[in-house]
Amino acid sequence: MNHLTLNELNDEWDAFHEASQDEINALLHSLQTTQPCLLAFIFEVDEGILSEEEQEILVYLSLFLWKLLGLTSPPRLTLSEETFYEAFKENRNLEEQLSESTEQEFLNVVEQLANDSAHPDVMRFIAQQVNPIEEIDIELSDVILVILKTLVDVLTE
């Protein structure tokens, strides 16, 4: 398993932002083909609490994460929805810790979350991308971050 540097993460993020709609659609199609349960999971797991715009942001970040992890880890066999939900259940306590925390405690939990990950720098990077997005209700950023951590956990097992 390779690890990306911060510069490489930033370069990948910039390239992802600059991708054409056709390139994004092709990537989305590839994800649907190779990991259909991943998409089902991210559309169902939020239990309807995310707005349409927040759901789109979650899909966008999930697609980026999937692409990024494909650069650092060997491809995984197709995973079941159950695999994603079991990992999410294990991460659910983080959502409570994040939502009930002060800003400093939040940063400490994010650091713990990153350190427990197979890709700590990726988790730190993703957390930085989630928090400044104005379209996400600050309380829902906790939910989105836990979902993204779940994806990292499952895709890098």
ABEGO torsion letter per residue (X at the ends): XBBBBAAAAAAAAAAAAABBAAAAAAAAAAAAAABAAAAAAAAAAAGGABBAAAAAAAAAAAAAAAAAAAAABBBBBBBBAAAAAAAAAAAAAAAAAAAABBAAAAAAAAAAAAAABABAAAAAAAAAAAAABAABBAAAAAAAAAAAAAAAAAAAX
